[in-house]
Amino acid sequence: MHDIRAFIEWLSYHPTSDEIARSFVMELMAPFGACCARIGRLHPNDSLEFLGEYGFDAGKAKQIFPSEVWRSWDDDEALIALGKSAGAWNAKGNLLMIQLRERGAVHGYLVLRFSDPVASQDAVEEVARSYAVALSLYLSLLHQKAATHSLVERGDTGSEQLSQRQISILRGMVEGKTNHELANELGFSVSTVRHETMRIYQALAVSDRKEAAKKALSLALI
């Protein structure tokens, strides 16, 4: 992997967070002397989760730390994240922390530690930020997908869990079938289809067939 395009193509294979961290040390930032990498995610409740890491001795990967815990740390990573350092580098110049953003808001961090203090910090940071943009988008899409699956598994589609009958009718909506066509196909009366259609609208918090079909596809209900 020698450029951003190759990195993005590699991400399409869905590597683990540990594998991504390893790639930063062994390939992407290796020419600059990177020896450790860590990927962290901020949750809506301000807890911090270390998704993956490579080279660090702390072994914090896969752990989640409440807001009051990680905000009490006084190491370089915490000081940079909390804005107590002047920039993205620590005072020694051997640790770089880059914010990962989702819709403009910070949703995580990429931390890179180097074997020796980095002399050309601006140049190294520019390269790292380019990779971080791709990583940020990748993690954001993964998070959205996981959240969608969670909603579907709980049946939390807006109001109540859809019945199998309603799913069948919803599938017909996506296929563009009329109420009469659905009634004949499913063996229900037209009035029953209409009644179930209204319940589907209520459950999905939509107002018409087009919106219902669009939401069904976005939530992977069919």
C-alpha positions in Angstrom: 0.0 0.0 0.0 1.8 3.1 -1.2 -1.0 5.6 -1.6 -4.5 6.6 -0.5 -6.2 4.7 -3.3 -4.5 1.5 -2.3 -5.5 2.0 1.3 -9.1 2.6 0.4 -9.2 -0.5 -1.8 -7.7 -2.5 1.1 -10.4 -1.2 3.5 -13.0 -2.6 1.1 -11.9 -6.0 2.4 -13.1 -5.0 5.9 -9.9 -5.5 7.9 -10.1 -5.6 11.7 -9.1 -2.4 13.6 -6.0 -4.2 14.9 -5.0 -5.0 11.3 -5.6 -1.4 10.3 -3.4 -0.2 13.2 -0.7 -2.7 12.2 -0.8 -1.4 8.6 0.0 2.1 9.9 3.1 0.9 11.7 4.3 -1.7 9.2 3.4 0.0 5.9 1.7 3.4 5.7 3.8 5.4 8.2 6.8 3.0 8.4 9.0 5.3 6.2 8.6 8.0 9.0 9.6 5.6 11.8 6.1 4.8 13.2 6.3 2.1 15.9 2.8 2.2 17.5 -0.7 2.9 16.3 -4.1 3.0 18.1 -7.6 3.7 16.9 -10.2 5.0 19.3 -13.8 5.9 19.1 -15.9 8.3 21.1 -19.4 7.2 21.8 -22.4 9.6 22.3 -22.1 9.2 26.1 -18.5 10.5 25.8 -17.0 7.1 26.7 -13.9 6.2 24.8 -13.4 2.8 23.2 -10.1 1.5 21.9 -11.1 -0.3 18.7 -7.6 -1.6 17.8 -3.9 -1.1 18.4 -0.5 -2.3 17.4 2.8 -1.8 19.2 1.5 -0.3 22.5 2.3 -2.1 25.8 -0.9 -0.9 27.6 -3.1 -3.5 25.9 -6.2 -1.3 26.0 -7.7 -2.5 22.7 -11.3 -3.6 22.9 -11.9 -1.8 26.2 -14.3 1.0 26.8 -13.5 3.8 29.3 -16.2 6.1 30.8 -15.9 9.8 30.3 -14.8 10.5 33.9 -12.1 7.9 33.6 -10.3 8.8 30.3 -10.7 12.5 31.0 -8.8 12.1 34.2 -5.7 10.7 32.4 -2.7 12.9 32.1 -0.8 11.1 29.4 0.0 12.6 26.0 -3.0 11.2 24.3 -5.5 12.5 26.8 -3.8 16.0 26.9 -4.0 16.3 23.2 -7.6 15.0 23.0 -8.7 17.4 25.8 -7.0 20.4 24.0 -4.4 20.8 26.8 -1.6 20.6 24.3 -0.8 23.3 21.7 -1.4 21.0 18.7 -1.7 17.5 17.5 1.8 16.5 18.6 3.1 15.9 22.1 6.0 17.9 23.5 8.6 15.4 22.6 7.5 15.3 19.0 7.2 11.6 18.8 3.4 11.2 19.2 0.7 12.4 16.8 -3.0 12.3 17.5 -5.5 13.0 14.7 -9.2 13.5 15.1 -11.5 11.3 13.2 -14.7 13.1 12.3 -18.3 12.2 11.4 -20.6 14.9 10.0 -18.1 17.5 11.3 -18.1 16.2 14.9 -15.2 14.3 16.5 -16.0 10.6 16.8 -12.6 9.1 17.4 -8.8 9.4 17.2 -5.9 7.9 15.3 -2.8 7.9 17.5 0.7 7.3 16.0 3.8 7.0 18.0 7.3 7.2 16.4 10.6 5.6 17.4 12.3 9.0 17.5 11.1 12.6 17.5 9.9 13.7 14.1 11.8 16.6 12.5 9.4 17.2 9.6 6.2 17.2 11.6 4.1 19.1 9.1 5.0 16.8 6.3 4.4 13.7 8.3 1.1 15.0 9.7 -0.2 15.8 6.2 0.4 12.3 5.1 -1.2 10.8 8.2 -4.2 13.1 7.9 -4.8 11.9 4.4 -5.0 8.3 5.6 -7.1 9.4 8.5 -9.8 10.9 6.3 -10.3 7.6 4.6 -10.2 5.8 7.9 -12.7 8.2 9.4 -15.2 7.6 6.6 -14.7 3.8 6.8 -15.4 3.7 10.6 -18.4 6.0 10.2 -20.0 3.7 7.6 -19.3 0.7 9.8 -20.9 2.4 12.7 -24.0 3.4 10.7 -24.3 -0.2 9.4 -24.0 -1.7 12.9 -26.6 0.8 14.3 -29.0 -0.2 11.5 -28.6 -3.9 12.1 -29.1 -3.3 15.8 -32.4 -1.5 15.1 -33.6 -4.4 12.8 -32.7 -7.1 15.3 -34.6 -5.3 18.1 -37.5 -4.6 15.8 -37.1 -0.9 16.7 -38.2 0.5 13.4 -39.9 3.5 14.8 -42.8 2.4 16.9 -43.4 -1.3 17.0 -42.1 -4.5 15.5 -43.6 -5.4 12.1 -45.4 -8.6 11.8 -44.7 -11.2 9.1 -47.9 -10.1 7.3 -46.8 -6.5 7.4 -43.3 -7.4 6.1 -45.0 -9.2 3.1 -47.1 -6.2 2.4 -44.0 -3.9 2.7 -42.1 -6.1 0.3 -45.0 -5.6 -2.2 -44.8 -1.8 -1.7 -41.1 -1.9 -2.6 -42.0 -3.9 -5.7 -44.6 -1.3 -6.6 -47.7 -3.5 -6.3 -51.1 -2.1 -5.7 -53.4 -3.0 -2.8 -55.6 -5.1 -5.1 -52.5 -7.0 -6.4 -51.3 -7.6 -2.8 -54.7 -8.8 -1.7 -54.9 -11.3 -4.5 -51.3 -12.4 -4.1 -51.4 -12.8 -0.3 -54.9 -14.0 0.1 -56.1 -11.0 2.2 -59.0 -8.7 1.6 -58.3 -5.2 0.2 -59.5 -3.7 3.4 -57.0 -5.8 5.4 -54.2 -4.7 3.2 -55.2 -1.1 3.7 -55.5 -1.6 7.5 -52.0 -3.2 7.6 -50.6 -0.5 5.4 -51.7 2.2 7.9 -50.1 0.2 10.7 -46.8 0.0 8.7 -46.9 3.8 8.2 -47.3 4.2 11.9 -44.5 1.8 12.8 -42.0 3.3 10.3 -43.1 6.9 11.0 -43.8 7.6 7.4 -46.8 9.0 5.5 -47.0 7.2 2.2 -45.9 4.1 0.2 -42.9 5.8 -1.3 -41.5 6.8 2.1 -42.3 3.3 3.5 -40.5 1.6 0.7 -37.5 3.9 1.0 -37.2 3.3 4.8 -37.7 -0.4 4.4 -34.7 -0.5 2.1 -32.5 1.8 4.3 -33.2 -0.4 7.3 -32.8 -3.7 5.3 -36.2 -4.9 6.5 -36.7 -6.9 3.3 
